[in-house]
Amino acid sequence: MDKKIDRADGTWPIASEKDYSAASIFRPEALLREARRQRQLPLVAVPEICVLDPDGDVVRYLKRTGAGRIHEGWACYHTELLAFDLDGIGEVGVVGCAVGAPFAVLVAEQLFASGCRLLVSVTSAGQITPIGPTPYFVLIDRALRDEGTSYHYLPGSTFADAPDTSLLARVEQTAHTLRGIALHRGATWTTDAPYRETETAIARARKLGLLAVEMEAAALYAFSATSGHSIVCFAHVTNSMAQTEGDFEKGEADGAKATLAVVAATVRGWRS
């Protein structure tokens, strides 16, 4: 039987005795190099704008409409990257179904090592504090760290903040010009265990003023803070955790068109 770990200072064991300034021995560049060698893939950079699509709605929409094409140089062992042309933006890459903090950051590390300069994450989320009828988007400015990945990038704290507040302000300004798309700015709860969203945990999140619950933002912002890479996270609030029938409706094309409009607005804010 494992012994219970008690610490007088109250720190969580996963966040103790870490050297946050130390470089990692295992690097994404090395993995991608070997994957290219094994698969005989060309050394081709990914688009400078990339999207994480955990639910896969955008990817399925692009495949269904014939607008997406497999990126020939993406060397990830676990995912495929679709490239497509977004109106007024140029070429964009999207990776679907990278769900949860560890998977999202693994893919993010590899995207930035492959030429990405801006990563936009748009993840389906559950409503915590009602602020209007679903679906709507939340531009996440900080996320409760109720997962494990962020603690490998930043020392312990309650929240992971979006590190580039100027970028967030520009994105918010451009996103508010979108017609027919409701968008708010605020904090979310990032969890590794969606089926442990208990009444007590939800009440705590609501007391903290959190708007929604999702699975990636805290880790992505922690990685952004330590790497300096530009990452913007959105929660697409589509449900109240299936408490009523007819939940999880995302709108036209399963929300893909609205998501792409939000991505385009984010890029305009980033470039401004």
C-alpha positions as CSV (number, residue, x, y, z in Angstrom):
1,M,0.0,0.0,0.0
2,D,1.3,3.5,-0.9
3,K,2.1,5.7,2.0
4,K,0.1,8.9,2.3
5,I,2.3,11.9,1.6
6,D,1.9,14.7,4.1
7,R,3.8,17.9,3.8
8,A,4.0,20.6,6.5
9,D,4.0,23.4,3.9
10,G,0.8,22.0,2.2
11,T,2.4,21.8,-1.2
12,W,1.1,19.3,-3.7
13,P,3.8,16.6,-4.4
14,I,3.7,17.0,-8.2
15,A,4.7,20.7,-7.8
16,S,7.5,20.2,-5.3
17,E,11.2,19.7,-6.0
18,K,11.0,20.8,-9.6
19,D,13.7,22.8,-11.4
20,Y,11.5,25.0,-13.6
21,S,14.6,26.7,-15.2
22,A,16.1,23.4,-16.3
23,A,15.9,22.5,-20.0
24,S,14.2,19.3,-21.0
25,I,16.3,16.4,-22.3
26,F,13.5,15.1,-24.5
27,R,12.7,17.8,-27.1
28,P,9.9,18.0,-29.7
29,E,12.4,18.8,-32.4
30,A,14.1,15.5,-31.8
31,L,10.9,13.5,-31.9
32,L,9.8,15.2,-35.1
33,R,13.3,14.6,-36.7
34,E,13.0,10.9,-36.1
35,A,9.4,10.7,-37.2
36,R,10.3,12.4,-40.5
37,R,13.2,10.0,-40.9
38,Q,11.0,6.9,-40.3
39,R,8.1,8.1,-42.5
40,Q,10.3,9.7,-45.1
41,L,8.5,13.0,-44.7
42,P,9.7,16.3,-46.2
43,L,10.9,19.1,-44.0
44,V,8.0,21.5,-44.6
45,A,6.9,24.1,-42.1
46,V,3.4,24.1,-40.8
47,P,1.3,27.2,-41.4
48,E,2.1,30.1,-39.0
49,I,-1.5,30.1,-37.8
50,C,-2.7,26.8,-36.3
51,V,-5.8,25.7,-34.4
52,L,-6.5,23.1,-31.8
53,D,-10.0,21.6,-32.4
54,P,-10.5,19.2,-29.5
55,D,-14.0,18.2,-30.5
56,G,-13.0,17.7,-34.2
57,D,-16.0,19.7,-35.5
58,V,-13.8,22.0,-37.7
59,V,-11.8,19.0,-39.0
60,R,-14.9,17.1,-39.9
61,Y,-16.4,20.2,-41.6
62,L,-13.3,20.8,-43.7
63,K,-13.2,17.1,-44.8
64,R,-16.9,17.1,-45.6
65,T,-16.7,20.2,-47.7
66,G,-13.4,19.2,-49.3
67,A,-11.7,22.4,-48.1
68,G,-9.0,20.7,-46.1
69,R,-5.8,19.0,-47.3
70,I,-3.4,16.8,-45.3
71,H,-0.2,18.7,-44.5
72,E,2.6,16.6,-46.0
73,G,5.3,17.7,-43.5
74,W,3.5,17.3,-40.2
75,A,5.4,14.5,-38.4
76,C,3.4,14.0,-35.2
77,Y,3.0,10.3,-34.3
78,H,-0.5,10.9,-32.8
79,T,-2.4,13.3,-35.1
80,E,-2.8,14.6,-38.6
81,L,-2.8,18.3,-39.5
82,L,-5.2,19.7,-42.1
83,A,-4.2,22.8,-44.0
84,F,-7.0,25.1,-45.4
85,D,-7.4,28.6,-46.7
86,L,-9.4,30.9,-44.3
87,D,-10.9,33.9,-46.0
88,G,-8.9,37.1,-45.5
89,I,-6.3,35.2,-43.4
90,G,-4.4,32.8,-45.7
91,E,-3.3,29.3,-45.0
92,V,-4.2,27.9,-41.5
93,G,-3.5,24.5,-40.0
94,V,-5.8,22.6,-37.7
95,V,-5.4,19.5,-35.5
96,G,-8.5,17.8,-34.3
97,C,-9.4,15.7,-31.3
98,A,-6.3,16.5,-29.1
99,V,-8.5,16.4,-26.0
100,G,-7.1,17.3,-22.5
101,A,-4.2,19.2,-21.1
102,P,-1.4,16.7,-21.7
103,F,-2.4,16.0,-25.3
104,A,-3.0,19.6,-26.1
105,V,0.4,20.8,-24.9
106,L,2.2,17.8,-26.5
107,V,0.7,18.9,-29.9
108,A,1.3,22.6,-29.1
109,E,5.0,22.0,-28.4
110,Q,5.4,20.2,-31.7
111,L,3.4,22.8,-33.7
112,F,5.7,25.6,-32.5
113,A,8.8,23.5,-33.2
114,S,7.4,23.1,-36.7
115,G,6.9,26.7,-37.6
116,C,3.7,27.8,-35.9
117,R,3.6,31.4,-34.6
118,L,0.1,31.7,-33.3
119,L,-2.0,28.9,-31.8
120,V,-5.7,29.3,-31.2
121,S,-7.5,26.7,-29.1
122,V,-11.3,26.5,-29.3
123,T,-12.7,23.8,-27.0
124,S,-16.2,22.8,-26.2
125,A,-17.1,23.8,-22.6
126,G,-19.7,23.3,-19.9
127,Q,-21.6,26.3,-18.5
128,I,-20.7,27.1,-14.9
129,T,-22.0,30.7,-14.4
130,P,-25.0,31.3,-16.7
131,I,-24.4,34.5,-18.8
132,G,-26.8,33.8,-21.7
133,P,-28.3,31.1,-23.8
134,T,-25.8,28.6,-25.2
135,P,-23.9,28.4,-27.5
136,Y,-21.5,31.3,-26.9
137,F,-17.8,31.8,-26.7
138,V,-15.6,32.8,-23.8
139,L,-12.2,34.4,-24.5
140,I,-10.3,32.9,-21.6
141,D,-8.1,35.3,-19.6
142,R,-7.2,32.8,-16.9
143,A,-7.9,29.2,-16.0
144,L,-8.1,27.3,-12.7
145,R,-5.3,24.8,-12.6
146,D,-7.2,21.6,-11.7
147,E,-5.0,19.4,-14.0
148,G,-1.5,18.1,-13.9
149,T,0.3,19.4,-17.0
150,S,0.6,23.1,-16.0
151,Y,2.6,22.1,-12.9
152,H,5.4,20.9,-15.1
153,Y,5.8,24.4,-16.6
154,L,4.9,26.8,-13.8
155,P,5.2,26.6,-10.0
156,G,2.0,26.1,-8.0
157,S,-0.7,28.8,-8.1
158,T,-4.5,28.8,-8.3
159,F,-4.7,30.1,-11.8
160,A,-2.8,30.2,-15.0
161,D,-3.2,33.6,-16.6
162,A,-3.0,34.4,-20.3
163,P,0.5,35.8,-20.4
164,D,0.0,38.4,-23.2
165,T,-2.7,40.7,-21.9
166,S,-2.1,43.1,-24.8
167,L,-2.8,40.4,-27.3
168,L,-5.9,39.4,-25.5
169,A,-7.2,43.0,-25.5
170,R,-6.7,43.2,-29.3
171,V,-8.4,39.9,-29.9
172,E,-11.3,40.9,-27.7
173,Q,-11.7,44.1,-29.7
174,T,-11.7,42.4,-33.1
175,A,-13.9,39.5,-31.9
176,H,-16.6,41.8,-30.6
177,T,-17.1,43.0,-34.2
178,L,-18.4,39.5,-35.2
179,R,-22.1,39.5,-36.1
180,G,-24.4,36.9,-34.7
181,I,-21.7,35.4,-32.4
182,A,-22.0,36.0,-28.7
183,L,-18.6,36.4,-27.0
184,H,-17.6,37.1,-23.4
185,R,-14.2,37.4,-21.7
186,G,-13.5,35.7,-18.4
187,A,-12.1,32.8,-16.4
188,T,-12.6,29.1,-16.7
189,W,-11.9,25.9,-14.8
190,T,-9.5,23.4,-16.5
191,T,-10.0,19.9,-15.3
192,D,-8.5,16.5,-16.2
193,A,-11.6,14.6,-14.9
194,P,-14.8,15.7,-16.6
195,Y,-16.8,13.0,-14.9
196,R,-15.7,14.2,-11.5
197,E,-17.5,17.5,-11.9
198,T,-19.3,17.2,-8.6
199,E,-21.8,19.5,-7.1
200,T,-19.2,20.7,-4.6
201,A,-16.6,21.4,-7.3
202,I,-19.1,23.2,-9.5
203,A,-20.2,25.4,-6.5
204,R,-16.5,26.3,-5.8
205,A,-16.0,27.2,-9.4
206,R,-19.0,29.4,-9.4
207,K,-17.9,31.1,-6.2
208,L,-14.6,31.9,-7.9
209,G,-16.5,33.6,-10.7
210,L,-15.6,31.0,-13.3
211,L,-17.7,31.0,-16.5
212,A,-17.2,27.5,-17.9
213,V,-15.3,24.2,-17.5
214,E,-12.9,22.8,-20.1
215,M,-9.9,20.6,-20.3
216,E,-6.9,22.5,-21.9
217,A,-6.5,26.2,-21.2
218,A,-4.6,26.2,-17.9
219,A,-1.9,24.0,-19.4
220,L,-1.7,25.9,-22.7
221,Y,-1.3,29.2,-20.9
222,A,1.4,27.8,-18.6
223,F,3.3,26.6,-21.6
224,S,2.8,29.9,-23.3
225,A,4.1,31.8,-20.2
226,T,7.3,29.8,-20.1
227,S,8.0,29.5,-23.8
228,G,6.9,33.0,-25.0
229,H,4.8,31.5,-27.8
230,S,1.5,33.2,-28.6
231,I,-1.5,31.1,-27.6
232,V,-5.2,32.3,-27.3
233,C,-7.8,30.0,-25.8
234,F,-11.5,30.1,-26.2
235,A,-14.2,28.1,-24.5
236,H,-17.2,27.3,-26.8
237,V,-19.9,27.0,-24.1
238,T,-22.3,24.5,-25.6
239,N,-23.8,22.7,-22.7
240,S,-24.8,22.5,-19.0
241,M,-23.1,19.2,-18.5
242,A,-26.0,17.3,-20.0
243,Q,-28.3,18.2,-17.2
244,T,-31.2,18.5,-19.6
245,E,-32.1,16.8,-22.9
246,G,-31.2,18.7,-26.1
247,D,-27.8,19.8,-24.6
248,F,-24.6,20.1,-26.6
249,E,-26.1,21.9,-29.6
250,K,-23.4,24.1,-31.3
251,G,-25.2,25.7,-34.1
252,E,-24.7,25.6,-37.9
253,A,-22.3,22.9,-39.1
254,D,-21.8,21.8,-35.4
255,G,-20.4,25.2,-34.7
256,A,-17.6,25.0,-37.2
257,K,-18.5,28.1,-39.1
258,A,-18.7,30.2,-35.9
259,T,-15.4,28.8,-34.7
260,L,-13.7,29.7,-37.9
261,A,-15.0,33.2,-37.7
262,V,-13.6,33.5,-34.1
263,V,-10.3,32.2,-35.3
264,A,-10.2,34.7,-38.2
265,A,-11.0,37.5,-35.7
266,T,-8.2,36.3,-33.4
267,V,-5.7,36.4,-36.2
268,R,-6.7,39.9,-37.1
269,G,-6.2,40.9,-33.5
270,W,-2.8,39.2,-33.4
271,R,-1.7,40.9,-36.6
272,S,-2.9,44.4,-35.7
